[in-house]
Amino acid sequence: MRDLKRKDRLLEAAGDTYGKTLALQTLDVCDVESVKQCVDSVKDRRVDVLINNAGIGLLGPLESIKMEDMKKVFDTNFFGAVRVIKEVMPDMKRRRAGHIIVMSSVMGLQGTRQCA
Ligand SMILES: NC(=O)c1ccc[n+]([C@@H]2O[C@H](COP(=O)([O-])OP(=O)(O)OC[C@H]3O[C@@H](n4cnc5c(N)ncnc54)[C@H](OP(=O)(O)O)[C@@H]3O)[C@@H](O)[C@H]2O)c1
């Protein structure tokens, strides 16, 4: 997560897995240094399964949405996933093992009224 100060709800949901099978690290997928530091913090940089879940939504009439807000969506949802994949893919290829899961949206397949 981007800000570990906001971890309380997550820890509550995690129960006694925290510290055993669950660890938390800071990660901002919009910041390539943050991505690198997060992957470096994993033992031997070994990521067996990458789940690209980070994402933000933006709904509304196209003409009323600022370009900078639209760019933030692409920087997070698309380039954010690309940054993390670029960081783990070379190691996965070297090991010839690994899985990458990317969260998407039904809105990538079908449109909805008043949304571009
Ligand atoms: N809920 C829906 O109806 C819906 C529909 C279609 C697609 N999706 C997609 O499904 C995924 C999960 O959605 P959700 O509804 O569970 O959303 P959510 O509760 O808002 O969770 C999104 C997560 O993305 C993280 N995130 C956002 N920007 C980030 C960044 N720059 N770097 C790292 N983490 C970042 C947030 O972490 P922080 O704790 O740091 O804020 C948050 O934990 C997203 O990719 C979303 O686009 C959701």
The ligand as an SDF file (V2000), in Angstrom:
LIG
                    3D

 48 52  0  0  0  0  0  0  0  0999 V2000
  -14.8440   -1.8840   -7.3920 N   0  0  0  0  0  0  0  0  0  0  0  0
  -15.2490   -1.8910   -8.6700 C   0  0  0  0  0  0  0  0  0  0  0  0
  -16.4400   -1.6990   -8.9730 O   0  0  0  0  0  0  0  0  0  0  0  0
  -14.2730   -2.1440   -9.7920 C   0  0  0  0  0  0  0  0  0  0  0  0
  -14.7400   -2.2180  -11.0910 C   0  0  0  0  0  0  0  0  0  0  0  0
  -13.8630   -2.4440  -12.1170 C   0  0  0  0  0  0  0  0  0  0  0  0
  -12.5190   -2.6050  -11.8710 C   0  0  0  0  0  0  0  0  0  0  0  0
  -12.0550   -2.5240  -10.6110 N   0  0  0  0  0  0  0  0  0  0  0  0
  -10.6110   -2.6950  -10.4030 C   0  0  0  0  0  0  0  0  0  0  0  0
  -10.3760   -3.6760   -9.4170 O   0  0  0  0  0  0  0  0  0  0  0  0
   -9.2060   -3.3240   -8.6640 C   0  0  0  0  0  0  0  0  0  0  0  0
   -9.5710   -3.2490   -7.1960 C   0  0  0  0  0  0  0  0  0  0  0  0
  -10.6170   -2.3170   -7.0350 O   0  0  0  0  0  0  0  0  0  0  0  0
  -11.2980   -2.0120   -5.6230 P   0  0  0  0  0  0  0  0  0  0  0  0
  -12.7010   -1.6710   -5.8850 O   0  0  0  0  0  0  0  0  0  0  0  0
  -10.9250   -3.0700   -4.6270 O   0  0  0  0  0  0  0  0  0  0  0  0
  -10.6040   -0.6410   -5.2980 O   0  0  0  0  0  0  0  0  0  0  0  0
  -10.0960   -0.0250   -3.9510 P   0  0  0  0  0  0  0  0  0  0  0  0
  -10.7930   -0.5890   -2.7640 O   0  0  0  0  0  0  0  0  0  0  0  0
  -10.1070    1.4570   -4.1660 O   0  0  0  0  0  0  0  0  0  0  0  0
   -8.6170   -0.5490   -3.9430 O   0  0  0  0  0  0  0  0  0  0  0  0
   -7.7170   -0.0710   -4.8680 C   0  0  0  0  0  0  0  0  0  0  0  0
   -6.3550   -0.2880   -4.3080 C   0  0  0  0  0  0  0  0  0  0  0  0
   -5.4270    0.2610   -5.2620 O   0  0  0  0  0  0  0  0  0  0  0  0
   -4.4340    0.8720   -4.5050 C   0  0  0  0  0  0  0  0  0  0  0  0
   -3.7880    1.9180   -5.2750 N   0  0  0  0  0  0  0  0  0  0  0  0
   -4.3530    2.9750   -5.9130 C   0  0  0  0  0  0  0  0  0  0  0  0
   -3.3960    3.7290   -6.4770 N   0  0  0  0  0  0  0  0  0  0  0  0
   -2.2220    3.1360   -6.1750 C   0  0  0  0  0  0  0  0  0  0  0  0
   -0.8690    3.4280   -6.4590 C   0  0  0  0  0  0  0  0  0  0  0  0
   -0.5160    4.5020   -7.1770 N   0  0  0  0  0  0  0  0  0  0  0  0
    0.0870    2.5880   -6.0100 N   0  0  0  0  0  0  0  0  0  0  0  0
   -0.2430    1.5040   -5.2820 C   0  0  0  0  0  0  0  0  0  0  0  0
   -1.4920    1.1700   -4.9520 N   0  0  0  0  0  0  0  0  0  0  0  0
   -2.4640    1.9850   -5.4010 C   0  0  0  0  0  0  0  0  0  0  0  0
   -5.0920    1.4340   -3.2700 C   0  0  0  0  0  0  0  0  0  0  0  0
   -4.1050    1.4430   -2.2860 O   0  0  0  0  0  0  0  0  0  0  0  0
   -3.9850    2.5500   -1.1580 P   0  0  0  0  0  0  0  0  0  0  0  0
   -4.3530    1.8370    0.0810 O   0  0  0  0  0  0  0  0  0  0  0  0
   -2.5640    2.9400   -1.2080 O   0  0  0  0  0  0  0  0  0  0  0  0
   -4.9360    3.6720   -1.4920 O   0  0  0  0  0  0  0  0  0  0  0  0
   -6.1580    0.4000   -2.9750 C   0  0  0  0  0  0  0  0  0  0  0  0
   -5.7000   -0.5550   -2.0490 O   0  0  0  0  0  0  0  0  0  0  0  0
   -8.7190   -1.9890   -9.2160 C   0  0  0  0  0  0  0  0  0  0  0  0
   -7.7070   -2.2260  -10.1800 O   0  0  0  0  0  0  0  0  0  0  0  0
   -9.9570   -1.4170   -9.8850 C   0  0  0  0  0  0  0  0  0  0  0  0
   -9.6290   -0.5190  -10.9500 O   0  0  0  0  0  0  0  0  0  0  0  0
  -12.9030   -2.3000   -9.5620 C   0  0  0  0  0  0  0  0  0  0  0  0
  1  2  1  0
  2  3  2  0
  2  4  1  0
  4  5  1  0
  4 48  2  0
  5  6  2  0
  6  7  1  0
  7  8  2  0
  8  9  1  0
  8 48  1  0
  9 10  1  0
  9 46  1  0
 10 11  1  0
 11 12  1  0
 11 44  1  0
 12 13  1  0
 13 14  1  0
 14 15  2  0
 14 16  1  0
 14 17  1  0
 17 18  1  0
 18 19  2  0
 18 20  1  0
 18 21  1  0
 21 22  1  0
 22 23  1  0
 23 24  1  0
 23 42  1  0
 24 25  1  0
 25 26  1  0
 25 36  1  0
 26 27  1  0
 26 35  1  0
 27 28  2  0
 28 29  1  0
 29 30  1  0
 29 35  2  0
 30 31  1  0
 30 32  2  0
 32 33  1  0
 33 34  2  0
 34 35  1  0
 36 37  1  0
 36 42  1  0
 37 38  1  0
 38 39  2  0
 38 40  1  0
 38 41  1  0
 42 43  1  0
 44 45  1  0
 44 46  1  0
 46 47  1  0
M  CHG  2   8   1  16  -1
M  END
$$$$
